[in-house]
């Protein structure tokens, strides 16, 4: 029976071997040799990210560690410690978080959603993939703003994590119509010309995307809960009301000032007339 391999989790303790705050691993640190130093406040950032208090766009490169992905401590010992061949594969692409719920978004409101697109643990090959979105284009305006394109070369995570094993993807979403909608992100094979170029470059260390099942299952879902048509009508009426009331308030203010000035001079004239009468 192989020895149990443990890691310290969620503790910012200095590691004298790696000279940073990476957890203690008894299988060594070769799997992390191409990654950035492990930051001291990693677990704080991870908590904020896990609870969606911050999005992926707020994570700089030093936080793109395998520990950022849920399940790492369950799989790492079997994959990188025991080197169980059942834990090693040729493909695997995931997105984390894989679900977002957006509430109370109004028509013409814009929000940003960002997540991590990454190679699964224990993948030996380079993977070419294209990420596409399925959504109601008459009701949602969707734009990928990071990175510049939706075609990716994801690098291996076994026997060590290559530098570009993980990407930040950032989408801008605008609601065009009232109602509830769903955005699904799928993995597709890259364009043939790019796919062939990567096959030529990486030879038998390259594969075109994931399994057939992986191509059919969404990698991420975004649920948009917009206003109902009735709420939208109320919001429009309130907006119109605000637009009407503002100039009306200005007119009332001018009338009030005019009345005040007229009254002031009227009282002065009356007082002066009385004084003239008294003198007479």
C-alpha positions in Angstrom: 0.0 0.0 0.0 1.4 3.4 -1.0 2.0 6.0 1.8 -0.7 8.7 2.4 0.5 12.0 0.9 -0.9 15.0 2.7 -0.9 18.8 2.0 -1.6 21.7 4.4 -4.7 23.5 3.2 -5.8 27.1 3.7 -2.9 28.1 5.9 -0.5 30.9 5.0 2.7 29.2 6.3 6.1 29.9 4.9 7.6 27.0 3.0 11.4 27.0 3.3 11.8 24.6 0.5 10.0 26.7 -2.1 10.7 30.0 -0.4 7.1 31.1 -0.7 3.8 30.1 0.9 3.0 27.0 -1.2 1.5 24.2 0.9 3.7 21.4 2.0 3.6 18.5 -0.4 5.4 15.2 0.3 5.5 14.3 -3.4 7.8 17.2 -4.0 7.4 20.4 -6.1 8.4 19.4 -9.6 4.7 19.7 -10.7 4.9 23.5 -9.9 8.2 24.3 -11.4 6.9 26.6 -14.2 4.4 28.4 -12.0 4.7 31.8 -10.2 5.6 31.9 -6.5 2.7 31.1 -4.2 1.4 34.4 -2.6 0.9 34.8 1.2 -2.7 36.0 0.8 -3.7 33.2 -1.6 -6.3 31.6 0.6 -8.0 35.0 1.3 -8.2 35.6 -2.5 -9.4 32.1 -3.1 -12.2 32.5 -0.6 -13.4 35.7 -2.3 -13.2 34.1 -5.7 -15.0 30.9 -4.5 -17.9 33.0 -3.1 -18.0 35.3 -6.2 -17.1 38.4 -4.2 -14.4 38.9 -6.8 -14.3 37.6 -10.4 -11.4 36.0 -12.2 -10.4 39.2 -13.8 -9.2 40.4 -10.4 -6.7 37.4 -10.1 -3.2 38.2 -11.2 -0.9 35.5 -12.6 0.5 34.5 -9.2 -3.0 33.3 -8.1 -3.4 31.0 -11.1 -2.2 28.0 -9.1 -3.8 24.5 -9.2 -5.0 25.1 -5.6 -7.4 27.7 -6.9 -9.5 24.9 -8.4 -11.9 23.0 -6.2 -11.0 19.3 -5.8 -7.3 19.8 -6.1 -6.5 18.3 -2.7 -8.7 15.3 -3.5 -6.9 14.5 -6.8 -3.4 15.8 -6.3 -2.1 12.9 -4.2 -3.4 10.2 -6.5 -2.2 12.0 -9.6 1.1 13.5 -8.7 2.0 11.5 -5.6 0.9 7.9 -6.3 1.2 8.6 -10.1 -1.9 6.4 -10.5 -2.1 5.8 -14.3 -5.9 6.0 -14.0 -5.6 9.6 -13.0 -3.6 10.6 -16.1 -5.3 11.3 -19.4 -4.9 12.9 -22.8 -7.7 15.5 -22.7 -9.8 17.6 -20.3 -10.9 21.2 -20.4 -13.0 22.9 -17.7 -14.3 26.3 -16.6 -14.5 27.5 -13.0 -16.9 28.8 -11.8 -19.2 26.8 -14.1 -22.3 28.7 -13.1 -23.3 32.3 -12.6 -26.7 33.7 -11.5 -27.3 37.4 -12.4 -30.3 39.0 -10.6 -32.2 42.3 -11.0 -30.5 43.3 -14.2 -32.5 45.9 -16.2 -32.9 46.4 -19.9 -29.7 48.1 -21.3 -27.8 47.4 -18.2 -24.3 45.9 -18.8 -22.3 43.6 -16.5 -19.0 41.7 -16.7 -18.6 38.0 -15.9 -15.2 36.4 -15.8 -14.0 32.8 -15.0 -11.0 30.5 -15.4 -10.6 28.2 -18.5 -8.1 25.6 -17.6 -6.6 22.2 -18.4 -7.8 19.5 -16.1 -5.4 17.9 -13.6 -3.3 15.0 -15.0 -3.5 15.9 -18.7 -0.4 15.1 -20.7 -1.2 16.7 -24.1 -1.6 20.1 -25.6 -5.2 20.8 -26.4 -6.6 23.0 -29.1 -10.1 24.3 -28.5 -12.6 26.9 -29.4 -15.1 28.3 -26.9 -18.5 29.3 -28.3 -21.7 30.7 -26.7 -25.3 29.6 -27.2 -27.8 32.3 -26.2 -30.8 34.3 -27.4 -29.1 37.0 -29.6 -32.3 39.1 -29.8 -32.4 39.4 -26.0 -28.7 39.3 -25.0 -25.7 41.2 -26.3 -22.6 39.1 -25.5 -19.0 40.2 -26.1 -15.7 38.3 -25.2 -13.4 41.1 -24.0 -10.6 38.9 -22.6 -8.7 37.4 -24.3 -8.8 38.8 -27.8 -10.0 35.6 -29.4 -12.0 32.5 -28.5 -9.4 29.9 -29.8 -7.1 28.5 -27.2 -4.1 26.2 -26.9 -4.3 24.8 -23.4 -1.0 23.3 -22.2 -0.4 20.1 -20.2 -0.7 19.8 -16.5 1.2 16.5 -16.2 3.9 15.6 -15.2 4.0 19.4 -14.3 1.9 22.4 -14.9 2.9 24.4 -17.9 2.8 28.1 -17.6 -0.3 28.6 -19.8 -2.4 25.8 -18.2 -5.0 28.4 -17.2 -6.7 31.4 -18.9 -8.9 34.2 -17.7 -12.0 34.7 -19.9 -14.1 37.8 -19.5 -17.5 38.4 -21.1 -19.5 41.7 -21.3 -23.3 41.0 -21.2 -26.0 43.5 -22.0 -29.7 42.8 -21.5 -31.8 43.9 -24.6 -35.2 42.6 -23.6 -37.0 42.0 -20.4 -37.2 38.3 -19.2 -35.1 35.4 -18.0 -32.4 34.0 -20.2 -29.6 31.4 -20.2 -26.1 31.6 -21.8 -24.2 28.3 -22.4 -20.5 28.1 -23.2 -19.5 25.0 -25.2 -16.1 23.7 -26.3 -15.6 23.1 -30.1 -12.8 21.9 -32.2 -10.5 24.8 -33.4 -10.6 25.9 -37.1 -9.0 23.3 -39.3 -6.0 25.5 -40.4 -5.1 26.3 -36.8 -5.7 22.7 -35.7 -3.4 21.4 -38.5 -0.7 23.9 -37.6 -0.7 22.8 -33.9 -0.6 19.2 -34.9 2.5 19.9 -37.0 4.2 21.7 -34.2 3.4 19.4 -31.3 3.1 16.1 -33.2 1.8 13.3 -30.9 1.8 15.6 -27.9 -1.3 17.4 -29.3 -5.0 16.6 -29.4 -8.0 18.5 -30.9 -10.2 19.4 -28.0 -11.9 16.9 -25.7 -14.1 13.9 -25.9 -17.4 13.8 -27.9 -19.3 13.9 -24.6 -17.3 16.9 -23.6 -18.2 18.7 -26.7 -21.9 18.2 -26.0 -22.0 19.3 -22.3 -21.8 23.1 -21.5 -18.6 24.1 -19.8 -20.4 27.1 -18.1 -23.9 28.4 -17.7 -24.9 32.0 -17.0 -28.5 32.5 -15.8 -29.9 36.0 -16.4 -32.9 37.1 -14.3 -34.1 40.3 -15.9 -37.3 42.2 -15.2 -40.7 40.8 -16.4 -42.5 42.8 -19.1 -44.7 44.3 -16.3 -41.7 45.3 -14.2 -40.1 46.7 -17.4 -43.2 48.8 -18.1 -43.2 50.1 -14.5 -39.5 51.0 -14.8 -40.0 52.8 -18.1 -42.8 54.8 -16.6 -40.7 55.7 -13.5 -37.9 56.8 -15.8 -40.3 58.9 -17.8 -41.7 60.4 -14.6 -38.3 61.3 -13.4 -37.5 63.0 -16.7 -40.8 65.1 -16.5 -40.5 66.0 -12.8 -37.0 67.4 -13.1 -37.8 70.3 -15.4 -41.0 70.8 -13.6 -39.1 71.3 -10.3 -37.0 73.9 -12.0 -40.1 75.8 -13.2 -41.6 75.7 -9.7 -38.4 77.0 -8.3 -38.3 79.9 -10.7 -42.0 80.7 -9.9 -41.2 80.5 -6.1 -38.3 82.9 -6.5 -40.3 85.3 -8.6 -43.1 85.3 -6.0 -40.6 86.0 -3.3 -39.1 88.9 -5.1 -42.5 90.4 -6.1 -43.7 90.0 -2.5 -40.5 91.7 -1.1 -40.9 94.7 -3.3 -44.6 94.9 -2.8 -44.1 95.1 1.0 -41.4 97.7 0.6 -43.7 99.8 -1.6 -46.5 99.6 0.9 -44.2 100.5 3.8 -42.8 103.5 1.9 -46.4 104.7 1.0 -47.3 104.6 4.6 -44.3 106.5 5.7 -45.1 109.2 3.1 -48.6 109.5 4.3 -47.4 109.9 7.9 -45.1 112.7 6.9 -47.9 114.5 5.2 
